[in-house]
Amino acid sequence: MHVSNSAELSRAAAAVAPGQDVTVRVPATSANLGPGFDSLGLAVGLYDTVRVRTSGEPGTLVRITGEGAGTLPTDETHLVVRTIRLTVESAGYALQGLELDAENIIPHGRGLGSSASAIVSGVLAGNALLPAGHRLDAAALLDLCSRLEGHPDNVAPALAGGLAISWEEEGAFRSVTAPVHPDIIPVAAVPSNELSTESARGLLPDTVPHADAAANSGRSALLIHALAAQPAMLLPGTVDFLHQDYRAAAMEPSAALVRHLRENGVAAVISGAGPTVMALAAGQVQAQEAQSLINGHLEAAGTTQSWRVLRLSVDRDGARVEEHLR
């Protein structure tokens, strides 16, 4: 996608109206869920919130609280700012002054979709700043977010909520949502160390045995059924043949925790590219058991890094946009 620079647009394009005030809230996501590599993602109840105001005077002001405060850029290079500007400029509009307040709750570099949340926030905010007749529809929003992120497995559930099944067809990214059983409770164990998605992908082989691909296909189908209708099948449904074992060496404490949970009957996976561990509990009793198993394992392992154990909910609403009247 070619996007003209801001100077060119300021001469040729219509200006985004000043005085607009928009808030976007986006959930965290857990992609892959074991066998659903690059195709399945679940929205969970941790949220980043951005508030965007426009003015007619050039300049950008960024304020950040929470995750990344003091380390993330507070100028034009901020990912949300860049995404907002790209969205409005690709629609043929010029954006002058921009004020951004970001409240970051989703951990960064942990496999919980923080970059996808930033991209979705920027695209939705930029889209809301456009005149009504020039805004992207849901399909175009998904495709743009997926292209900016590189794949749809995180952005799709961030946009729509719940369980998203995504694919690419005829050059466009597509997604549908599937129901999630009300008993499903995600329990996340989030370590203090980060792992980049690029580093994790670099550990994957170029090819896998046909038998592994076939087995993985069956487990992905079983996982969707387990999440929707039969949570008792989550343990066999989350068996992966494509990526987790190859990446284990880069996150051995996380891999060991996954093994411990699974040996004790809890459906645990690496969340996205890791290193967060996501347990998919079937009901409150198993959620409590998962938390106890996690805490006991970490204490026994004597790991030097700190972990946060979070009992979450499934987010069923997805990203929300509020336009404030001024």
N, C-alpha and C positions, 0 to 999 in steps of 0.2 A: 504494500500500500504506500503510495507516494503522498506525503503531506508537505505542503508548502511551509516555508518558515514564517515566523510571526510577522517579520517586517513586510514580506510580500502580501500577507493576508490583510495587514492593517491598511494597505493601500487599495486592495481590490475587493475585500470581503465585507459583508455586513457585520457590524459589531454586536457582540453579545450584550444584552441589555444590562446596564449597571443597576445596582440596588437589589439584586436578587440574593436570596438567602435559602440555602438548601442543606438539609441534613440527610446523611446516608448511613445506615447501620447494616453491617454485613457479618454473617456468622463465620466461625472457624469451620474447617472441613477436614475430614480424614479420608484420604484417597486410597485406592487399591483394595483395602479391607481384606488382604490376603490375596486371593486369586484374581481379583478384578483389576489387573494391572492396566493403568492408563484408561480405564473405562468406567470404574465404579467410584462413587464418592458419597460420603454421608455428611450432612450439615449437623454441627453440634453447637450446644449453647454457650459459646464464648463469642464476644462481639467486639469488633472495632467500629468506632463511630467517627465520622468526619463531618464537619460543618463548613460550608463554603459560602463566601460572600463575594459579590462582584462590585467593582467600582469603575468609573470612567477614567481613572488615573492609572498610568502604567506602574507596575511593581507587584511584587509577591511577598506576602508575609505568612510564615508558617509557624504555628505553635504546636508542640507535641507534648503529651503527657502519657505516662505508662511506658510500655515496651519501646525501646529505641530512643527515649528522651535523652538528649545529650550526645547521641551518636549519629542519629539519622540527619540528613541534610535538612536545612530549613530555608532553602531557596528554590530556584527553578528546577533543580535536579531531583527534588523529592519525587518519588515514584507516583504518588497520587496527583501531584501538580502536573507532572509530565503527561499523565494519562488524561487528565481533564483537558489540557490544552490540545492534545492529539485528537480527542473525541470531537471537540467543537471545531477545530480547524479542518478535520477531514469532512465535516459537514458544510464547509465553506464559510465559516464564521471566524471572526477575530475576537480574541479575548484580551482585554486590557488588564485592569487591576484585579488581583485575586488575593483573598484572605482565607487561610485554611487553619482550622483547629482540628487536630487529630488526637483522639483518645484511643490508645492502642492497648488492647487486652490480650490479643492473640500472641502467644510466644513466637519469636522470630527464629527461623532456621531450625525448626523442630519437627516439621512434617505435619503441621496443622493449618496449612494454607494461608500463611500470612501474606505472601506476595499475591496470591489470587485475591485475597480480600482487598488489598490495596488497589489492584487493577479493577476489580468490580466496583469499588468505591469511586474511583476516578471516572470510569466510563458512565456509571449511573448519574454521578453528579454533573459531568459534562453534558450528558444527554438531557438532564432536567433544565439546564441553563439555555437550551435551544428553544426557539419558538415551537409551539405544539405541532405544527404541520411539518416540521423538519426533524422530529425525533425518530430514533430507531425503534423498530418493534422488537418483540422478545427474541425472535430468531436471529435478527441482526445483532442484538446486544450479546447474545451467546457467542456468535461467531467472532465478533470483534474481541471480546474478552478472551476467548480461547486462543486467538491468533497472538494476542499480546502476551499471554501467559505461556504459550507454546503447546498446550494441550487442554482438554476440557474437563478433566476428571475432578479438579478442585473448583473451577469457576462455575460449573453447572449446578452443583448443590449449593454453592454460595448464592447464586442467583435465585434458585427456585425452592431451596429447602429440601429436607427429607433425603431420600436415597435417589441419586441421579445415575442413569445409565447413559453413557455418551459414546459417540462414534463419529467418524468422518465419512462423508458420502458426497461424491461428485464435487469435491473441493470445498465443501462446507461442513462445519462442525454442527452436530445435532445432539439432542438429548431428550430423554423422557424421564419422568419421575415414577417411582414405584412406591407402593405403600410400605410403611415400617410398623411392625407390630408394637402395640403400646407397652409391652413388657420389656422392650429393648432399652438397656441403660448403658451408655458408653462410660467407661472408666479409663481415664488417661493417666499414664505415668510419664511425666515430662522431665527429662534430665536437664541439668544446667548447661551442658555443652551443646553447641550447634553442629549441624552437618548440612552442607549445601546440597541442593538437588543435583547440581552438575557433578559433584564428587561421587554421589551415590550412583548416578547413572553410568559413570565411567567404569564401574565395577561389573557391569552386566555384559554377558557374552553377546556376540553378534548373532549366534544361532543357538537354538535349544533342540534337544531330541524331539522327534515327532510324538513319541509316547508321552513326554512331559506336557507338550502342548495340548494333546487330547485329554489327558487327565485334568489339566488346569481348566479346560473348557467345561468339563462336567462339574467340577467344584464351584465354578462361578455361577452356573445355573442353580446348583444346590444352595449356594449362599443367598441368592435373591429370594428363593423360596423360604429359607430359614428366617431371613429378615422380615419377610412379609407375613408369613403364616405359621411357621413352626420353629420358634426359637430353640427348641431342644436340639435342632440339627445344626446349630451354629458351629460347634466344634469341628465336625467333618467338613462343613461348608467353607471354613476359613483356611483349609489346607492350600498352600501355594507351592507351585512347581517352577515359577518363572523368575523370581527376583530376590526373595528374602534370604535364601541361603547364600547367594552370590555376594550379597551386601553385608553379611553377618560380621565379617572380619573388621569392617569399618565402625561397627557399633556393638562390640561383643557384650557389654553390660546389658544393652537392650535385647540382644538376641538371647542371652541367658535368661532374662526375665520372661521373654515370650515362651521359652521352653519350659520354665518352671510353672507358669500359669497353665499351659496346655497339658502338662503332665498331671495337673490337678483338676482337669476337667473344665477349665475356663477358656473360651474362645478368644485368644489373644493374637494380635498381629502387629507388625510395624506400621505405624501411621504414615502414609505417604512415603517419602524417601527417608523418614526417620529423623532423629533417633527416638521420638516418642513411641511408647508402647500403648496400643489401644486395646482394651478388653471390652468385648461386647457381651454384657451380662444379660441373662434371661431372668429378669425380675429383681426385686429389692434384696432378697436373700443372697442371690449369687453376686450381686453388686457389692454387698458388704463382705462376702467371702473373697471377692477379687481384691478389694482394698486391703484386707488382712493379709492375703497371700503376697501382695506387692510389698507391703511394709515389712513383713517377716523376711522375705527374700532379700530386700535391700539391707536390712539390718544384719542379716547373717553374712552377706557378701562383703560387708565392710567397705563399700565403695567410697571413694574420696569425693566424688561429685555429689551435689545435692539434687534431690528429685522433688517434684510436686506431684501429689496424687489428687486428681480432680474427678469427682463424680459429676458427670454432665447429663444433659438431656439431649434428645434428638430435636434439632430445630426443624420445624415443619413449615415455616413461613418464608425463609430465605431473606434476601436483602430487602430493606425497606427504605423508601425515599419520602421525605417530608419537605414540602415547599412552604416556607414561612412567608406570610404576608407582611410587608413593611410599609 
